Every structure is written in C-alpha cells, then in structure tokens.
Amino acid sequence: MDKTNLSKKAGLLMAGCLITLNAFGQATIKGQVVDATGEPVIGASILVKDTKNGAVSDLDGGYTLNNVKDGAVLVFSYLGYRTQEIPVKGNHVINVTLKENDEVLDEVLVVGYAVGSKRTVSGAVDRIKKEDMNKGVVTSPAEALKGKVAGVVISQAGGDPTSSPSIRVRGTSSLSGGNDPLVIIDGVFADMTMFNSLAPGDIESLTILKDASETAQYGSRGASGVIVVTTAKGKLGYSSLSYNGQFGVNTVYKNLDMMSASEYRETAKSLGLTYTDMGGDTNFLEEIERNVGLTQNHNLSFSSGTDTSSLRASLGFILRQGALKNSDMKNFTVKLDGTQYLFDKHLKLELGMFGSQRNSNIQYDMHKMFYSATAYNPTYPHVRNDKGEWDEDLLANEIWNPLGLLDIDDFYKDASVNVHGKATVNIIDGLSVSAFGSYNYWNRDNKFYIPNNIQMGKLNGNGWAYIANTNRKDYMGNIMVNFSKDFGKHHIDALALMEGQKYTYDWNSQEAHGFDSNYFKFNNMKAAANVSWGNLQSNYNEYTLSSYMARVNYMFADRYIATINVRTDGSSKLGDGQKWGWFPSASLAWVISNEPWMKKIKQIDNFKIRAGYGVTGNQDAIDPYTSLALMEPNGVTTVNGATSTTFAVTSNSNPDLKWEVKKTFDAGFDLSMFKQRLNVTFDWYTSETSDMLYTYTVPVPPFTYDRLLANMGTMTNMGFELAVRGDIIKTKDFTFNSGLNFSYQKNKLKKLSGTYKGQPMTTSEHISVATVGAAGLVHNNGVTYLIEGQPVGVFYLPHCTGIDENGQYIIEDLDDNGTIDTGDSGDRKVCGQAIPKYFLGWDMGFKYKNWDLSMQFNGAFGHKIYNATSMTLSNMSNFPTYNILSGAQHLNNGKGIHDVQISDYWLEKGDYMNFEYASLGYTFTKDMLKWKFINNIHLSLSVNNICTLTGYKGLTPMINSATISGDNLGIDDKNIYPLSRTYTLSLSVNF
C-alpha cells in the first residue's frame, strides 16, 4: 500500500471519528408547550439561545428541534407569557408550561407608521385582537368591531345588507365631509368601501388611534381618527389549513301594524267616507318581504412557513339576503401574503394582494317603497290585472303600487384589487430602511331599469334605463428610516418618512327613455327611442399628495415617556399659497407603577397617566379643482343652423381654500390590577375644528357664481371615555370575563359666519339638514337643523300643546305676536338633539371546559327621534286615499288626528339598549376526534338581534343618529329597513 492511499484512508478515518463525536454531542429535542390550564400554546417560539436554530409550536403545542448541542439552552417565549430558559442537559423531551406574564406592556402595537408596545405608547390607542371581535353573524369588519371600543360609534339604520355602516370616532368634526376615519390596511391607505370588503376572517387585529397625538402621523387625513388593520399572515416554521363557515336564516320579527282590508272597509264605512274597493285583501308589507332570507359566510385559508419564509392565502364568499325581496349582497374575496428573509435575515421582502367583488341588488327608492307598502290601499289585489300590469291608485299621488316597485332592477357591482410590497433592510442592530409601494384599483358598475308598465316608468318617459361606471386608481409609495435602541435606562424609537400619493377618478354614465319592450332592460340601450342632451356624461379628475414626517418616542427608566410627531402635507387640491400644512403633535406619559415607592402595592401591575396635544387636518372635505373657477357644458343651442354646446361658470375660484384644522387635547390613564385580571382605561378629550369648510350663498356680482366654498366655521367636541375589562373568574375548567365601555360626547357648532375679501359670509340662522315628506305636507317641513351655538343636528320645532276637537294640532305662539308661524323664523324652538350623548358597549364571555358562550349589548342615550312614520300614518285627513296605522282612528279620544304638520308632538326619546347577539359553542379537541389530520372542530349556534329595550314607540330606535348627510338625521320617516333576527350555525375546522 503506497503512502498516498494510506494518508487518504487515515484522513477519512479521522473525519469519521470527528463526525461521530459531533453527532454524539448533538440531538433532536421534542416536546409540548402548554399554558397553566394544560391547553396547548399554538405558535410559541422555541429558540436555541445565541443561535438562529428555532421552531414554532404547532396546533397541539408540539415542537421539534434538530442539531441541538448537549450544553445548549432553549428559550421558550409567547406573547403575554413569561419567557423561560431551560438547559438541555442531555434531555431529548422537554415539556414546558408557560406562565402568564404579569407585565404585558411589551405587547406589540402597530401605531400607525410606528411599531411600538403598550409599554412605550403615550397616546390614546385601543387594540382589538381576533379573539376579542364580535361573534354571531359577522360579515364585515365594521360588524366585528361594533360596540368594542369606547368612543367608536358604528351604526346602521335597519337591517339592509347592501348598506354600509357609519363609523364615527369621537363624533362629527366637519360639515362638508371627511367624517369617516382613515383606514390603513397593512400599510395601504383605504376608505370605508375597501375596509368593509375585507373578509373578517382575514383580520388579525384592529388598532384604533383616537387622539391627535397619534393620528397626527397622518396629518391632513387624521382628523376623524385612524383604524389600522393588521391582516393574518403566515408564520415562520408553521403550516395550517383552516375552514370557517356560517349558514343562517333570517326572518322579520317586527313590522308596522297597518289596517287590514276588513278594518279599512269598516272604518271608511263608519266615517261615511267614499273609498275604492278593489276586492282584495293584501298586506303589502308582507308582500314585499321574504319569508326567509339566507346568510352564508365561508372562508378557507392555508399557510405554510420555513425558518426564512412564510405564505398565507385565503378565499372567501359571503351571501346575505335581506328581508326585502330584490335585496341581497354577495361578496367574493381573495387574499395572498408572502414574506421572505434573505442574507441571514438582514433583508425582509413582503408582498401582499387582496381583491374583492361585491354584487348587490338594492331597492331603487327605499323611502318610496316603504311609504307605498304601508299606506297603499289594502283592498288592491296582490296579482296583476288582465293587462299584465299592477293596478295603480292615481288619487294617492305620493305613493305607487309597491309590487310594481319590486319590478325595478337596480344592481351594483364593486370590484377592487390591491397589490402592495415592502422591502426592509436591517443595516445594523436597531437601524433599518424600508421602501413600501401599493397600487389600488376600484371599479363600480351601477345599472338600473324602471319598466314601462309601472307608474314610475310611465312618468319617466315610458321606461328608463341607466348605466354608470366609475374607476378609481390609487398609487402610493414611501421610504422610511427606523431607529430603535436601548442605552442603559434610555429607550428611543425614531422614524423619518417621505411619502407620495396620486389618485385618479373617472366616471361615465348613459341613460335612455322610451322602451316599447321591457325585454332588453339596460342590456341593449338601442331599444330606447329617446336620448336627450345630458343623457351621456363623463368626468375625470386627479390629485396628488406629498408628505414628510418624523417621529421620536423616548422613554427613561421604564417610567417617563415622551413622543413627538411632525408631519407636513402638500395637496394639489388647495389654493395657491395654501397647499402645504403642518401637523405637529406631542404627548407625555408617566408609568407610576414602575416607581420604586409604587411597586410596594403588589395589586397594581401597571398604572400609567398620559396627556397629549396634536393638530390634524381634513382634506377629504375638498374635491379636486374646488379652488378653481370652473366652466361646464350646460346645454345646446343653434348657431348658424348647426347645434352647438353652451358653457356656464359653475364655481367661483377661491385661491385661499385651505385645510380644515382640528386641534385636540387628550388626558387619561391606563390601570391594570390583580395580575392583569382587571384593566381600566379612561380618557378625557377636547377638540376644536377651525377653518371649517361650508358652501355659502354669495351675491352676483361681485362673484361670478352664486356659491362659494370657504373656510369660515368653528366646531368643538369634548367628552370622556371609560373602558373596564375583567377576568372575573379564571379556573382550569371555568372562566368568566366581561368588558364594559362607556363614552360621553358633547358637540357644539360655534360659528359659520365670517368675511372673505371684505365680503360678509353668512348663512341662514337655521339651516335645515333633514326634512319630512308626507302627503299633505307641502311647506315648513324641516325637522333637524344646524344652528350656531347648538350641537350639530338639533330638533328645531313648533311646540304642540295638544289636539283640538277637530283633530288639529294646537301650536303655541312662542313669540307672542298673536299669529302662528311654523316657518324657520317663526314659532319654533330647540327641543333636543339627534346625535346621542352617551354610548355603551357591554360584552360577556363564559367558558366551561369545551363549552363557550358569548354575548354583546350596545346602547345609546341622551338623544331624541322624530317619529315621522307615526305622524304620517296616523293622519286621518288622508284616509281612505292612504292607509293608516291600525287603531289610528281611536287616537285623540276616538276623534282621530286630522292634520299633518311638523311639531314636537311626535318627538320621542331615542334611548335604547340592544341585545346584539348570543353565541353558544363547543370545541372538539384532537384527542376527542381521534382523526389524524384534524386538530380541532368548533361548532356554535348564534342568534343576532335578540331584542331591544327602549321607550321609543316606532319600529326601532336604531336609525341614522350619526351622519348629517342623507336628509334623515334623527328622523324615522317611513324608510327603516325591516328588522330581522338571524339564526346561524357556524363551523370552524383546523387541520
């Protein structure tokens, strides 16, 4: 054997020995991570200390670690639990019981652009995690959030599944728009439409920024609060497949009690009235309603991950059929998120996409439908006549046959897609640079057709077809530098941001009249005989926004916290010299519980007091080009025998147009006691919106046009918020927790007048924002008003002292001038407000072994409702042309009410407490199922809209008591969607 071969063999032998020795020094470690009750902890991190070798616990709490040295130390950690370090010491099986962390101040919070923690945040921030969201029928993020956060009011009039809920954070702060909170979805700027198109199952948490010390991060768009949505993502080293589904049925549980055909005939005869009797017996409310509506909600998601990448994808489908026929909504959703770490995790790449298509069938005119269904002559049949048409009562010219209105097709399709990506480079420990970009596309198709053989179609040119298409494209990009470091007792977080956004909007519509056949509807506009000037329209606009922002958060000795934000925004919407605005904020906090003298009180885990001040803006109240003088086509004329288009000025220029500015001061405290078993948060705030926008009537000349949008108004808001949550009972087999949040809001419209370039700008002393429409009510029909010195939306009404022998309202002569004048400047007074002063949310959760029970109650108090429905349907002077409420003939001591006019007679208290839902569930664990691939199954039965406690005599007190747009603030005026109760069976399967 030569020396070369001998050397090779010797080398191989030595290498083998080394490998063998090394193998003896490394092992595979397995185990399970559970909590104090023995339940598996899913997603716990297990890391070999001082290495990058790690794993994540699975659905059973199990984990496996390979290549672990005998002398290694394993670090076990999970959010809300104490981190534990356990030496391996030759063990191959290490089971761990994690104990809850008494100090959960390090829980991660996405606070706008910044990522902080409860320990370092000094502003008013609330976070709702997935497990805290509402149960039962939840088909939108707004429904998941409703009633959970103090100061966040979510309302929806009736039960229309096609309508979008209204969300207000600490009340109304503008008269011209922009009262919806800004929504940020994984860093993407969104609106309420995109927010409500998300599948609730794709949401991991919702963080609400309420005070300006935090919302100032968003400058000109933060005046109405910010909702930061963090969606579910894949986890490193963890794979799963989940299905969540709901199937429910809903039925109408409360209706107005109108006169039946027999009562109608008997009453007319007893009063000696001539009436039309078509021989039928029809309850038109029941005819327009479904017997049973269906609700479905399906979400399928899967995720996978390695130690350097993760992926999550989901598909969703939601169906909601409303109580009314031809009223339903279908929402299809898709979401994809991926994360990749490169270069030893110094580079993080994130890519996300979510899309939705929402198809809705709606009632063309909800007010007309309900007014007609309640007041239509019940002797009319519920079938068509010999001509194939619905019989119409031409004497009742305010209403039409409601069954004919059901023949109207009104269809909406909203489709949206968003793609966004982010690259983050960790330069050194604590210093990173990121670049983020997003593209959002939204399209809406609206089509309706009114047939030529119903009354509405005959009055609109013998059939009317309409098609409109809207497209919006949003582009956004930013570059951000983040710095986070601890220096002894000092902790600092800082960031700097440069951001740009561009929005484009285009819209077009076409309509035609004169259809000889209803066959084509809006699918073939050539079937129409008449197209006039103005039946074809289109529009395009765009605007840009440039921003710079800096934020510094400093904490000393875990006790003293200071945060400063400075942002400047520049918008192309505004006038020359006013395009840029500055939006600074600052806040301070003192963690008293970390003071040495306070640590002696063992019952207190955390006690932090804080205060902040900030300035935010509202650019959403301004449309593009509003600061410019605009001309638009306004008709056609003949010039030299040829048809030519004419133009007219449609707006005045206002180069001084600028931001609405909101200045807010907030003070509060956070208190946690008894090892986090009791948590209390309190906030008091006051804010003033100045340079408030309003459209004024101006003289011509000197102005070219008779309207001008200008910054003149001032509005104030103040209030307080209290949230209490407690784990009342917490044992191995039984837990009971409950949360209560209460808020008080006070609003005042201080002024609307001012001077623009020497020209006084004033408004009417009483500005009507909501009116009532009813047969016989032809003037003085204002109910809700804007009045300087009063809250937004007050009832300004004549005072009724009673009803006389003839059934007429007796109106008081308030100004003692000897005459009764019910006009705006006459005998009226402020009688209350439409927007509630107090809001309450209360939830309870019980768990006994595998059983769980959840309940939610929401309430609003301190406001009033004008019951225009009862006013209209109790008016005997319109009977028998219009049907009336059953028993209306017995009012006024059997003499009835034979009058219709606005007064405080029909003004009622609107206080209510609604039992939103109850959900009872049971979990089948893996041990019970004994199925290899299924980790657990959860079944639950839910009931929504159980009951409402109220003194209000109308159909429901849950009307529009929040928004000033829509001409119905505080008024129940024959347009409340029928109330339905939903019974739902839910199934959740985790593989």
C-alpha positions, 0 to 999 in steps of 0.5 A, spaced: 500 500 500 503 506 497 503 512 502 498 516 498 492 511 499 494 510 506 494 518 508 487 518 504 484 512 508 487 515 515 484 522 513 477 519 512 478 515 518 479 521 522 473 525 519 469 519 521 471 519 528 470 527 528 463 526 525 461 521 530 463 525 536 459 531 533 453 527 532 454 524 539 454 531 542 448 533 538 440 531 538 433 532 536 429 535 542 421 534 542 416 536 546 409 540 548 408 547 550 402 548 554 399 554 558 397 553 566 390 550 564 394 544 560 391 547 553 396 547 548 400 554 546 399 554 538 405 558 535 410 559 541 417 560 539 422 555 541 429 558 540 436 555 541 439 561 545 445 565 541 443 561 535 438 562 529 436 554 530 428 555 532 421 552 531 414 554 532 409 550 536 404 547 532 396 546 533 397 541 539 403 545 542 408 540 539 415 542 537 421 539 534 428 541 534 434 538 530 442 539 531 441 541 538 448 541 542 448 537 549 450 544 553 445 548 549 439 552 552 432 553 549 428 559 550 421 558 550 417 565 549 409 567 547 406 573 547 403 575 554 407 569 557 413 569 561 419 567 557 423 561 560 430 558 559 431 551 560 438 547 559 438 541 555 442 537 559 442 531 555 434 531 555 431 529 548 423 531 551 422 537 554 415 539 556 414 546 558 408 550 561 408 557 560 406 562 565 402 568 564 406 574 564 404 579 569 407 585 565 404 585 558 406 592 556 411 589 551 405 587 547 406 589 540 402 595 537 402 597 530 401 605 531 400 607 525 407 608 521 410 606 528 411 599 531 411 600 538 408 596 545 403 598 550 409 599 554 412 605 550 405 608 547 403 615 550 397 616 546 390 614 546 390 607 542 385 601 543 387 594 540 382 589 538 385 582 537 381 576 533 379 573 539 376 579 542 371 581 535 364 580 535 361 573 534 354 571 531 353 573 524 359 577 522 360 579 515 364 585 515 369 588 519 365 594 521 360 588 524 366 585 528 368 591 531 361 594 533 360 596 540 368 594 542 371 600 543 369 606 547 368 612 543 367 608 536 360 609 534 358 604 528 351 604 526 346 602 521 339 604 520 335 597 519 337 591 517 339 592 509 345 588 507 347 592 501 348 598 506 354 600 509 355 602 516 357 609 519 363 609 523 364 615 527 370 616 532 369 621 537 363 624 533 362 629 527 368 634 526 366 637 519 360 639 515 362 638 508 365 631 509 371 627 511 367 624 517 369 617 516 376 615 519 382 613 515 383 606 514 390 603 513 390 596 511 397 593 512 400 599 510 395 601 504 391 607 505 383 605 504 376 608 505 370 605 508 368 601 501 375 597 501 375 596 509 368 593 509 370 588 503 375 585 507 373 578 509 373 578 517 376 572 517 382 575 514 383 580 520 388 579 525 387 585 529 384 592 529 388 598 532 384 604 533 388 611 534 383 616 537 387 622 539 391 627 535 397 625 538 397 619 534 393 620 528 397 626 527 402 621 523 397 622 518 396 629 518 391 632 513 387 625 513 387 624 521 382 628 523 376 623 524 381 618 527 385 612 524 383 604 524 389 600 522 388 593 520 393 588 521 391 582 516 393 574 518 399 572 515 403 566 515 408 564 520 415 562 520 416 554 521 408 553 521 403 550 516 395 550 517 389 549 513 383 552 516 375 552 514 370 557 517 363 557 515 356 560 517 349 558 514 343 562 517 336 564 516 333 570 517 326 572 518 322 579 520 320 579 527 317 586 527 313 590 522 308 596 522 301 594 524 297 597 518 289 596 517 287 590 514 282 590 508 276 588 513 278 594 518 279 599 512 272 597 509 269 598 516 272 604 518 271 608 511 264 605 512 263 608 519 266 615 517 261 615 511 267 616 507 267 614 499 273 609 498 275 604 492 274 597 493 278 593 489 276 586 492 282 584 495 285 583 501 293 584 501 298 586 506 303 589 502 308 589 507 308 582 507 308 582 500 314 585 499 318 581 504 321 574 504 319 569 508 326 567 509 332 570 507 339 566 507 346 568 510 352 564 508 359 566 510 365 561 508 372 562 508 378 557 507 385 559 508 392 555 508 399 557 510 405 554 510 412 557 513 420 555 513 425 558 518 426 564 512 419 564 509 412 564 510 405 564 505 398 565 507 392 565 502 385 565 503 378 565 499 372 567 501 364 568 499 359 571 503 351 571 501 346 575 505 339 576 503 335 581 506 328 581 508 326 585 502 325 581 496 330 584 490 335 585 496 341 581 497 349 582 497 354 577 495 361 578 496 367 574 493 374 575 496 381 573 495 387 574 499 395 572 498 401 574 503 408 572 502 414 574 506 421 572 505 428 573 509 434 573 505 442 574 507 441 571 514 435 575 515 438 582 514 433 583 508 425 582 509 421 582 502 413 582 503 408 582 498 401 582 499 394 582 494 387 582 496 381 583 491 374 583 492 367 583 488 361 585 491 354 584 487 348 587 490 341 588 488 338 594 492 331 597 492 331 603 487 327 608 492 327 605 499 323 611 502 318 610 496 317 603 497 316 603 504 311 609 504 307 605 498 307 598 502 304 601 508 299 606 506 297 603 499 290 601 499 289 594 502 283 592 498 288 592 491 289 585 489 296 582 490 296 579 482 296 583 476 290 585 472 288 582 465 293 587 462 299 584 465 300 590 469 299 592 477 293 596 478 295 603 480 291 608 485 292 615 481 288 619 487 294 617 492 299 621 488 305 620 493 305 613 493 305 607 487 303 600 487 309 597 491 309 590 487 310 594 481 316 597 485 319 590 486 319 590 478 325 595 478 332 592 477 337 596 480 344 592 481 351 594 483 357 591 482 364 593 486 370 590 484 377 592 487 384 589 487 390 591 491 397 589 490 402 592 495 410 590 497 415 592 502 422 591 502 426 592 509 433 592 510 436 591 517 443 595 516 445 594 523 442 592 530 436 597 531 437 601 524 433 599 518 430 602 511 424 600 508 421 602 501 413 600 501 409 601 494 401 599 493 397 600 487 389 600 488 384 599 483 376 600 484 371 599 479 363 600 480 358 598 475 351 601 477 345 599 472 338 600 473 331 599 469 324 602 471 319 598 466 314 601 462 308 598 465 309 601 472 307 608 474 314 610 475 316 608 468 310 611 465 312 618 468 319 617 466 318 617 459 315 610 458 321 606 461 328 608 463 334 605 463 341 607 466 348 605 466 354 608 470 361 606 471 366 609 475 374 607 476 378 609 481 386 608 481 390 609 487 398 609 487 402 610 493 409 609 495 414 611 501 421 610 504 422 610 511 428 610 516 427 606 523 431 607 529 430 603 535 435 602 541 436 601 548 442 605 552 442 603 559 435 606 562 434 610 555 429 607 550 428 611 543 424 609 537 425 614 531 422 614 524 423 619 518 418 618 512 417 621 505 411 619 502 407 620 495 400 619 493 396 620 486 389 618 485 385 618 479 377 618 478 373 617 472 366 616 471 361 615 465 354 614 465 348 613 459 341 613 460 335 612 455 327 613 455 322 610 451 322 602 451 316 599 447 319 592 450 321 591 457 325 585 454 332 588 453 332 592 460 339 596 460 342 590 456 341 593 449 340 601 450 338 601 442 331 599 444 330 606 447 327 611 442 329 617 446 336 620 448 336 627 450 342 632 451 345 630 458 343 623 457 351 621 456 356 624 461 363 623 463 368 626 468 375 625 470 379 628 475 386 627 479 390 629 485 396 628 488 399 628 495 406 629 498 408 628 505 414 628 510 414 626 517 418 624 523 417 621 529 421 620 536 418 616 542 423 616 548 422 613 554 427 613 561 427 608 566 421 604 564 417 610 567 417 617 563 415 617 556 415 622 551 413 622 543 413 627 538 410 627 531 411 632 525 408 631 519 407 636 513 402 635 507 402 638 500 395 637 496 394 639 489 387 640 491 388 647 495 389 654 493 395 657 491 399 659 497 395 654 501 397 647 499 402 645 504 400 644 512 403 642 518 401 637 523 405 637 529 403 633 535 406 631 542 404 627 548 407 625 555 406 619 559 408 617 566 408 609 568 407 610 576 407 603 577 414 602 575 416 607 581 420 604 586 415 607 592 409 604 587 411 597 586 410 596 594 402 595 592 403 588 589 395 589 586 397 594 581 401 591 575 401 597 571 398 604 572 400 609 567 397 617 566 398 620 559 396 627 556 397 629 549 396 635 544 396 634 536 393 638 530 390 634 524 387 636 518 381 634 513 382 634 506 377 629 504 372 635 505 375 638 498 374 635 491 379 636 486 379 643 482 374 646 488 379 652 488 378 653 481 373 657 477 370 652 473 366 652 466 361 646 464 357 644 458 350 646 460 346 645 454 345 646 446 343 651 442 343 653 434 348 657 431 348 658 424 343 652 423 348 647 426 347 645 434 352 647 438 354 646 446 353 652 451 358 653 457 356 656 464 361 658 470 359 653 475 364 655 481 367 661 483 375 660 484 377 661 491 385 661 491 385 661 499 381 654 500 385 651 505 385 645 510 380 644 515 384 644 522 382 640 528 386 641 534 385 636 540 387 635 547 387 628 550 388 626 558 387 619 561 390 613 564 391 606 563 390 601 570 391 594 570 390 590 577 390 583 580 395 580 575 392 583 569 385 580 571 382 587 571 384 593 566 381 600 566 382 605 561 379 612 561 380 618 557 378 625 557 378 629 550 377 636 547 377 638 540 376 644 536 375 644 528 377 651 525 377 653 518 371 649 517 369 648 510 361 650 508 358 652 501 355 659 502 350 663 498 354 669 495 351 675 491 352 676 483 356 680 482 361 681 485 362 673 484 361 670 478 357 664 481 352 664 486 356 659 491 362 659 494 366 654 498 370 657 504 373 656 510 369 660 515 366 655 521 368 653 528 366 646 531 368 643 538 367 636 541 369 634 548 367 628 552 370 622 556 371 615 555 371 609 560 373 602 558 373 596 564 375 589 562 375 583 567 377 576 568 372 575 573 373 568 574 379 564 571 379 556 573 382 550 569 375 548 567 371 555 568 372 562 566 368 568 566 370 575 563 366 581 561 368 588 558 364 594 559 365 601 555 362 607 556 363 614 552 360 621 553 360 626 547 358 633 547 358 637 540 357 644 539 357 648 532 360 655 534 360 659 528 359 659 520 359 666 519 365 670 517 368 675 511 372 673 505 375 679 501 371 684 505 365 680 503 360 678 509 359 670 509 353 668 512 348 663 512 341 662 514 340 662 522 337 655 521 339 651 516 335 645 515 339 638 514 333 633 514 326 634 512 319 630 512 315 628 506 308 626 507 302 627 503 299 633 505 305 636 507 307 641 502 311 647 506 315 648 513 317 641 513 324 641 516 325 637 522 333 637 524 337 643 523 344 646 524 344 652 528 350 656 531 351 655 538 347 648 538 350 641 537 350 639 530 343 636 528 338 639 533 330 638 533 328 645 531 320 645 532 313 648 533 311 646 540 304 642 540 300 643 546 295 638 544 289 636 539 283 640 538 276 637 537 277 637 530 283 633 530 288 639 529 294 640 532 294 646 537 301 650 536 303 655 541 305 662 539 312 662 542 313 669 540 307 672 542 305 676 536 298 673 536 299 669 529 302 662 528 308 661 524 311 654 523 316 657 518 324 657 520 323 664 523 317 663 526 314 659 532 319 654 533 324 652 538 330 647 540 327 641 543 333 636 543 338 633 539 339 627 534 346 625 535 346 621 542 350 623 548 352 617 551 354 610 548 355 603 551 358 597 549 357 591 554 360 584 552 360 577 556 364 571 555 363 564 559 367 558 558 366 551 561 371 546 559 369 545 551 363 549 552 363 557 550 358 562 550 358 569 548 354 575 548 354 583 546 349 589 548 350 596 545 346 602 547 345 609 546 342 615 550 341 622 551 338 623 544 331 624 541 327 621 534 322 624 530 317 619 529 315 621 522 312 614 520 307 615 526 305 622 524 304 620 517 300 614 518 296 616 523 293 622 519 286 621 518 285 627 513 288 622 508 284 616 509 281 612 505 286 615 499 292 612 504 292 607 509 293 608 516 296 605 522 291 600 525 287 603 531 289 610 528 282 612 528 281 611 536 287 616 537 285 623 540 279 620 544 276 616 538 276 623 534 282 621 530 288 626 528 286 630 522 292 634 520 299 633 518 304 638 520 311 638 523 311 639 531 314 636 537 308 632 538 311 626 535 318 627 538 320 621 542 326 619 546 331 615 542 334 611 548 335 604 547 339 598 549 340 592 544 341 585 545 346 584 539 347 577 539 348 570 543 353 565 541 353 558 544 359 553 542 363 547 543 370 545 541 372 538 539 379 537 541 384 532 537 384 527 542 376 527 542 376 526 534 381 521 534 382 523 526 389 524 524 389 530 520 384 534 524 386 538 530 380 541 532 372 542 530 368 548 533 361 548 532 356 554 535 349 556 534 348 564 534 342 568 534 343 576 532 338 581 534 335 578 540 331 584 542 331 591 544 329 595 550 327 602 549 321 607 550 321 609 543 314 607 540 316 606 532 319 600 529 326 601 532 330 606 535 336 604 531 336 609 525 341 614 522 343 618 529 350 619 526 351 622 519 348 629 517 348 627 510 342 623 507 336 628 509 334 623 515 338 625 521 334 623 527 328 622 523 324 615 522 320 617 516 317 611 513 324 608 510 327 603 516 329 597 513 325 591 516 328 588 522 330 581 522 333 576 527 338 571 524 339 564 526 346 561 524 350 555 525 357 556 524 363 551 523 370 552 524 375 546 522 383 546 523 387 541 520 
